[in-house]
Amino acid sequence: MTETTVSSSRSARSGRRRGRAAMSGSPPIQQSAYRQPRLPFAPVELLSADELESIHETSIRVLEDIGMEFMLPEARNLLKTAGADVRGDRVHFDRSMIEQAISTAPSEFTIHARNPQHTIRMGGPWMAFGNVSSPPNCSDMDNGRRSGNRADYQNFLRLSQYFNCIHFLGGYPVEPIDIHPSIRHLEALRDMVTLSDKPFHAYSLGPERIRDGIEIARIVRGVNEATLNDEPSLITIVNTNSPLKLDVPMLQGIMEMSSRGQVVCVTPFTLAGAMAPVTMAGALVEQNAEALAGIVMTQLVRPGAPVIYGSFTSNVDMKSGAPAFGTPEYMKSTIIGGQLARRYGIPFRTSNTCAANTVDAQAAYESVFSLWGVTLGNGNFIKHGAGWMEGGLVASFEKFILDCDLLQMVMEFLEPLEMTEDALGLDAIREVGPGGHFFGCQHTLARYDKAFYAPILSDWRNYEQWDAAGRPDAASKANQIWKQALAEYTEPPMDAAIREELDAFVDRRISEGGQATDF
């Protein structure tokens, strides 16, 4: 098939989708233009400099005195060569080695997308929101809660591409368990890079999967290996096995990704009262120790390798043992996590989370609290931005839409206030004078259509209009919107030669069996 044929086919599909949207009687979804937000004000600092230093110093003592288990021999050898005290699997760190390694980590870098318009900056005041990632289940109001599958996985990818407030793909929006584990990463990554052209993620589940992800990133960007090694184009998350352990697949992910100059986000999963001390200060000490250990590893593999400091500290419900999110404790840990990341001069990862089991008030207010912590703490790399439910066990189509509205509101809040002479409105006030109104004045007429934030989901009609429309609630409206977005979605173009190379690589790796599994 020629590139012209591919383009014509896409145009036809796009026309059919727009036709379906038009036939539904709904106007096209209005959303904010694509842009990467920046924090325009100084982030909040909950801890004083002395208090922050006490967390740092205690974290260093943990790594010096207690140590951390590294389950990969090659990683232990690298640490020993750098000056660590290795006793079996346990590694005791040297303070000066930690400080030296962290000093080489970049404070800002670029993550390149196959579409340069979707390339993002990481670190400093920059913020980027990703989609929900890694739930085993998904749900919607039509078909209820169900196991993850490829069709739903692909639809979440389409929504992630469609909505401009999503800047990167943080992983599988829902696990496509109907693809065999040996080849799942190959088919899922092919879907990811064809249905979207935004920066994407590969899982650290063994070196072969990471190598395949790196090669796919190289192919779709159309660059050689040397260019890819200098231009970060793939992201992975390395979760520590809290408390104080890094397993083999995670360490292999660090070794493969950092050696190729790709982005590693080291994120301890420290739930206070379960995998970390019950006090938030103690949980943050453990988070910081584990994060520093992983960050040091990236820099020993390749000084200057791009790395992100990940914070995922929250608390458990002490009545049930279940993880709790969007809590005051989560907000505090997020803001303090940002302080720690800035102390080390490393970009900061956090998340939009909630523990709600359905799309209700709890789902909304817990996500608002999470996003408030994200914003005040100057999160740079924000995972699970849209669609997260049940503490990460479910990806919800309706919650995806609710969260997109919240993300857009955050982005609009971060936009600087216009302070031009015209914006100050002296002429408009003079025109209207005492006792008048501004609906019909020239100042309003020139600006009314773009004067204020226009929501995706919120319903601002008065009671009578809302009642006449059938009293739609947020969840039912969100259900309509995600289906309309899928109807309006257009697959991003890909050069025919690149698509041919991509398919040839993926098909060859599938024919070779992909990644060996034990089932």
C-alpha positions in Angstrom: 0.0 0.0 0.0 1.4 3.4 -1.0 1.7 6.4 1.4 -1.0 8.1 -0.7 -3.3 5.1 -0.3 -2.7 5.1 3.4 -3.4 8.8 3.6 -6.6 8.4 1.6 -7.7 5.5 3.7 -7.2 7.6 6.9 -9.1 10.5 5.4 -12.0 8.3 4.6 -12.0 6.8 8.1 -11.7 10.3 9.6 -14.7 11.4 7.5 -16.8 8.5 8.6 -16.0 9.3 12.2 -16.9 12.9 11.8 -20.1 11.8 10.1 -21.0 9.6 13.0 -20.4 12.4 15.4 -22.6 14.7 13.2 -25.4 12.2 13.0 -25.5 11.9 16.7 -26.7 15.5 16.9 -23.9 16.5 19.2 -21.5 19.4 18.4 -17.8 18.5 18.3 -16.2 18.3 21.7 -14.6 21.6 22.7 -11.4 21.3 24.5 -8.4 23.5 25.3 -5.6 23.7 22.8 -2.6 21.4 23.2 0.1 23.0 25.4 2.5 22.0 28.1 1.8 23.9 31.3 4.3 25.6 33.5 4.1 26.5 37.2 4.1 30.3 37.3 4.7 30.6 41.1 7.1 29.2 43.6 6.1 25.8 44.9 4.9 25.4 48.5 7.4 24.3 51.0 5.7 22.5 53.9 9.0 21.7 55.7 11.7 24.2 56.8 15.2 23.7 55.4 16.2 22.1 58.7 13.3 19.7 58.7 13.9 18.7 55.1 17.6 18.1 55.9 16.6 15.8 58.7 14.8 13.6 56.2 17.8 13.6 53.9 20.2 12.8 56.7 18.1 10.0 58.1 17.7 8.6 54.6 21.5 8.6 54.2 21.8 6.7 57.6 19.3 4.1 56.3 21.5 3.5 53.2 24.8 3.6 55.2 23.7 1.5 58.3 20.9 -0.7 57.2 21.5 -0.9 53.5 19.3 -2.0 50.6 19.0 -5.3 48.8 20.0 -5.4 45.1 19.1 -8.7 43.6 21.0 -8.4 40.4 24.7 -9.4 40.6 25.8 -7.0 37.8 24.3 -4.2 39.8 26.0 -5.2 43.0 29.3 -5.4 41.1 28.9 -1.9 39.7 28.0 -0.5 43.2 31.0 -2.3 44.8 33.4 -0.8 42.2 32.0 2.7 43.0 32.8 2.3 46.7 29.7 0.6 48.2 30.1 -2.1 50.9 28.4 -5.2 49.5 27.6 -8.1 51.8 25.7 -10.7 49.9 22.6 -9.1 48.4 22.8 -6.2 50.9 24.5 -3.0 49.7 25.6 -0.4 52.2 26.2 3.0 50.5 29.0 5.4 51.0 27.8 9.0 51.6 30.3 10.6 49.3 29.4 8.1 46.5 25.7 9.0 46.8 26.5 12.7 46.6 28.8 12.3 43.7 26.4 10.2 41.7 23.4 12.4 42.3 25.4 15.5 41.1 25.6 14.1 37.6 21.8 13.7 37.2 20.3 16.4 34.8 17.9 18.9 36.3 16.0 19.3 33.0 15.8 17.4 29.8 13.6 16.8 26.8 11.5 13.7 26.1 11.2 13.4 22.3 7.9 12.2 20.7 7.6 10.8 17.2 5.5 13.9 16.5 7.8 16.8 17.5 4.8 18.9 18.4 4.2 16.5 21.3 7.8 16.5 22.5 7.8 17.6 26.2 10.2 19.3 28.6 10.9 17.6 31.9 12.0 19.4 35.1 12.1 23.0 36.3 8.6 24.6 36.2 7.3 22.3 33.5 4.4 19.9 34.1 3.2 17.0 32.0 0.1 14.8 32.6 -0.1 11.1 31.6 -3.0 8.7 31.3 -4.0 6.1 33.8 -1.5 3.2 33.6 -1.4 -0.5 34.5 -4.9 -1.4 36.1 -5.8 -5.0 35.5 -9.5 -4.0 35.1 -11.6 -1.4 33.3 -15.1 -0.2 33.5 -17.8 1.9 31.9 -21.5 2.5 32.6 -22.6 0.3 29.6 -20.7 -2.9 30.3 -19.6 -2.6 33.9 -16.4 -3.8 35.5 -14.3 -6.3 33.5 -10.8 -7.7 33.0 -8.5 -5.7 30.8 -8.5 -6.6 27.1 -7.0 -5.3 23.9 -10.1 -3.6 22.5 -10.5 -1.4 25.7 -6.7 -0.9 25.8 -6.8 0.5 22.3 -9.8 2.8 23.1 -8.0 4.3 26.1 -5.0 4.9 23.8 -7.3 6.7 21.3 -8.7 8.9 24.1 -5.2 9.6 25.3 -4.3 10.8 21.9 -7.6 12.8 21.4 -7.5 14.8 24.6 -4.9 17.7 24.5 -4.5 17.7 28.3 -2.7 14.3 28.1 1.0 14.8 27.3 2.4 11.3 27.5 1.4 7.6 27.7 2.5 6.4 31.1 2.0 2.7 30.4 -0.8 0.4 29.4 -4.0 2.3 30.2 -5.4 -1.1 31.1 -3.6 -4.4 30.9 -4.6 -6.3 27.6 -4.6 -9.7 29.2 -6.1 -11.4 26.1 -2.6 -11.0 24.5 -0.2 -13.7 25.6 2.4 -12.4 28.0 5.3 -13.6 25.8 4.3 -11.2 23.0 2.0 -8.7 24.9 4.7 -6.0 25.0 5.2 -6.2 21.3 1.6 -6.0 20.3 0.8 -3.4 23.0 3.7 -1.2 22.1 2.8 -1.4 18.4 -0.7 -0.2 19.3 0.7 2.5 21.5 2.9 4.0 18.8 0.4 3.8 16.0 -2.7 5.0 17.8 -0.8 7.9 19.4 2.2 10.0 18.6 2.9 11.2 22.1 5.9 10.1 24.3 5.4 6.6 25.6 6.5 4.0 28.2 7.8 0.5 28.2 7.7 -1.8 31.3 10.9 -2.9 33.1 10.0 -6.6 33.0 13.3 -8.1 31.8 16.0 -6.8 29.4 14.4 -8.2 26.2 11.2 -6.2 26.7 13.1 -3.0 27.4 15.4 -3.6 24.4 12.3 -4.1 22.2 10.8 -0.9 23.5 14.0 1.0 22.8 14.1 -0.3 19.3 10.5 0.6 18.7 11.1 4.1 19.9 14.1 4.4 17.5 12.1 3.1 14.6 9.0 5.4 15.0 11.2 8.4 15.5 13.1 7.5 12.3 16.6 8.1 13.9 19.8 6.1 14.3 21.0 4.6 17.5 23.5 7.4 18.2 20.8 10.0 17.9 18.4 8.0 20.1 21.1 7.6 22.8 21.4 11.4 23.0 17.7 12.2 22.7 15.5 10.5 25.4 12.5 9.0 23.6 11.3 6.2 26.0 10.2 6.2 29.6 10.2 3.4 32.2 9.1 3.3 35.8 11.3 1.4 38.3 9.3 0.6 41.4 11.3 -0.5 44.4 10.1 -3.5 46.4 9.5 -1.6 49.6 10.9 -1.8 52.1 14.5 -1.5 50.9 14.8 -3.9 48.0 15.3 -3.7 44.2 14.5 -6.9 42.3 16.1 -8.3 39.1 13.7 -7.0 36.4 13.7 -3.5 37.8 17.5 -3.4 38.0 17.7 -4.8 34.5 15.5 -2.0 33.4 17.8 0.6 34.9 20.9 -1.0 33.3 19.3 -1.2 29.8 17.5 2.2 29.8 20.3 4.3 31.4 23.0 2.8 29.3 21.0 4.0 26.2 20.2 7.4 27.7 16.5 6.8 28.1 14.3 8.0 31.0 14.1 6.1 34.2 11.6 7.2 36.9 12.5 5.6 40.2 9.4 5.4 42.3 9.2 3.7 45.7 5.7 2.4 46.6 5.7 3.3 50.3 2.4 3.0 52.0 2.6 4.3 55.6 1.5 1.6 58.0 2.1 -1.2 55.5 5.4 -1.2 53.5 6.7 1.9 55.4 6.6 3.3 59.0 3.2 4.5 60.1 4.4 8.0 60.5 4.5 10.1 57.4 7.9 11.4 58.3 9.2 7.8 58.6 7.5 6.8 55.3 9.2 9.8 53.6 12.6 8.8 55.0 12.1 5.3 53.5 10.9 6.7 50.2 13.8 9.0 49.9 16.4 6.3 50.8 15.0 4.0 48.1 14.7 6.7 45.5 18.3 7.8 46.1 19.5 4.2 45.8 17.8 3.8 42.4 18.9 7.2 41.2 22.5 6.5 42.1 22.3 3.2 40.1 21.2 5.1 37.0 24.2 7.5 37.3 26.7 4.7 37.8 25.5 3.0 34.6 25.8 6.3 32.7 26.6 9.7 34.3 24.1 12.2 33.1 21.4 9.6 32.2 17.9 11.2 32.5 16.2 10.2 35.7 13.1 11.3 37.6 12.6 11.2 41.4 9.3 9.4 42.0 7.0 9.9 45.0 4.1 7.6 45.7 3.8 7.7 49.4 0.4 7.5 50.9 -1.3 5.8 53.8 -3.4 2.7 54.3 -6.9 2.5 55.9 -6.0 1.1 59.3 -9.5 -0.5 59.5 -9.2 -2.6 56.3 -5.5 -2.4 55.3 -6.6 -1.0 51.8 -4.5 1.8 50.3 -6.0 5.2 50.6 -5.3 8.0 48.1 -6.3 11.7 47.7 -5.9 12.0 51.5 -4.4 14.9 53.4 -1.4 12.6 54.1 -1.0 12.0 50.3 -1.1 15.8 49.7 1.6 16.4 52.3 3.9 13.6 51.0 3.5 14.9 47.5 4.5 18.5 48.4 7.4 17.3 50.5 8.4 14.8 47.8 8.7 17.9 45.5 10.9 19.6 48.1 13.2 16.6 48.2 13.4 16.3 44.4 14.3 20.0 44.1 16.9 19.6 46.9 18.7 17.1 44.6 18.0 19.1 41.4 16.1 16.2 39.8 12.6 16.3 38.0 9.7 15.1 40.2 7.1 12.4 39.5 3.8 12.3 41.3 0.2 11.1 40.5 -3.5 11.9 40.3 -5.1 9.2 42.5 -8.2 8.3 44.3 -9.6 5.3 46.2 -13.2 5.6 45.0 -15.0 2.5 43.6 -17.4 4.4 41.4 -17.5 7.8 39.6 -19.1 9.8 42.4 -18.3 12.7 44.7 -15.5 10.8 46.4 -13.8 10.1 43.0 -13.9 13.9 42.2 -12.8 15.4 45.5 -10.0 12.9 46.1 -8.6 13.6 42.6 -9.0 17.3 43.3 -7.0 16.9 46.5 -4.3 14.9 44.6 -4.1 17.5 41.9 -3.8 20.3 44.4 -0.9 18.5 46.0 0.6 17.9 42.6 0.3 21.6 41.7 1.5 23.0 45.0 4.4 20.5 45.0 5.5 21.4 41.4 5.0 17.9 40.0 6.8 17.6 36.7 5.9 14.1 35.5 2.3 13.4 36.6 1.2 9.8 36.2 -2.4 8.5 36.2 -3.7 11.9 35.2 -7.0 10.6 33.8 -9.0 7.4 34.4 -7.6 6.0 37.7 -10.1 4.3 40.0 -10.2 1.8 43.0 -6.7 2.7 44.1 -5.3 1.7 40.7 -7.2 -1.5 40.1 -9.6 -0.1 37.5 -9.4 2.2 34.5 -12.7 4.0 34.1 -13.9 5.5 30.9 -16.2 8.0 32.6 -13.5 8.9 35.2 -11.1 9.6 32.3 -13.5 12.4 31.1 -14.0 13.8 34.6 -10.2 13.9 35.1 -9.6 15.5 31.7 -11.9 18.4 32.8 -9.9 18.6 36.1 -6.6 18.6 34.2 -7.8 21.4 31.9 -8.9 23.4 34.9 -5.4 23.0 36.5 -3.8 24.1 33.3 -6.1 27.1 33.0 -5.4 28.1 36.6 -1.7 28.1 35.8 -2.1 30.5 32.9 -0.8 33.9 33.8 -3.4 36.7 34.2 -3.6 39.0 31.2 -2.5 42.5 32.4 -2.6 44.6 29.3 -4.1 48.1 29.2 -7.1 46.6 27.3 -7.5 43.8 29.8 -7.6 46.3 32.7 -10.9 47.5 31.1 -10.9 51.2 31.8 -12.7 52.0 28.5 -15.3 49.3 29.2 -16.0 50.7 32.6 -16.3 54.2 31.2 -18.7 52.9 28.4 -21.0 51.2 30.8 -20.9 53.7 33.7 -22.7 53.4 37.0 -25.7 51.0 37.2 -25.3 49.4 33.8 -24.2 46.0 32.7 -21.4 44.7 30.6 -23.1 42.0 28.4 -23.5 44.3 25.4 -20.4 46.6 25.6 -17.8 46.4 22.9 -15.1 45.0 25.3 -17.4 42.0 26.1 -18.5 41.4 22.5 -14.9 41.3 21.3 -13.9 38.7 24.0 -17.0 36.7 25.0 -16.4 33.5 23.1 -12.9 33.0 24.6 -13.3 35.0 27.8 -13.5 32.1 30.3 -12.6 28.5 30.7 -15.0 26.2 28.8 -15.5 22.9 30.6 -15.6 19.5 28.9 -17.9 18.0 31.5 -19.2 20.6 34.0 -22.8 21.7 33.4 -23.2 25.4 34.0 -26.9 25.7 32.8 -29.4 27.0 35.2 -31.8 24.6 36.9 -34.7 25.1 34.4 -32.4 24.4 31.4 -30.8 21.4 33.1 -34.2 20.0 34.1 -35.5 20.4 30.6 -32.5 18.6 29.2 -33.4 15.5 31.3 -31.3 16.3 34.4 -28.0 14.7 33.2 -25.5 13.9 35.9 -21.7 14.0 35.5 -21.3 10.3 35.1 -23.9 9.9 32.4 -22.6 13.0 30.5 -19.1 11.6 30.7 -20.4 8.3 29.3 -21.6 10.2 26.2 -18.5 12.3 25.9 -15.9 9.4 25.8 -18.0 7.7 23.1 -18.2 10.9 21.1 -14.4 11.4 21.5 -13.8 7.9 20.0 -16.1 8.8 17.1 -14.2 12.0 16.5 -10.7 10.4 16.9 -8.4 10.3 14.0 -5.3 8.1 13.9 -2.1 10.2 13.7 -0.3 9.8 10.4 2.8 7.6 10.2 5.3 7.5 7.3 4.7 4.4 5.2 8.3 3.3 5.3 8.5 3.7 9.1 5.2 1.7 9.5 6.7 -1.0 7.3 9.9 -1.1 9.4 7.9 -1.2 12.6 5.7 -4.0 11.5 8.7 -6.0 10.2 10.5 -5.7 13.6 7.4 -6.5 15.7 6.4 -9.4 13.4 9.9 -10.9 13.5 10.1 -10.7 17.3 6.7 -12.3 17.6 7.8 -15.1 15.3 10.9 -15.6 17.5 8.5 -16.0 20.5 8.9 -12.6 22.1 9.9 -12.9 25.7 10.1 -16.4 27.3 7.5 -16.9 30.1 6.8 -19.8 32.4 3.3 -20.3 31.2 
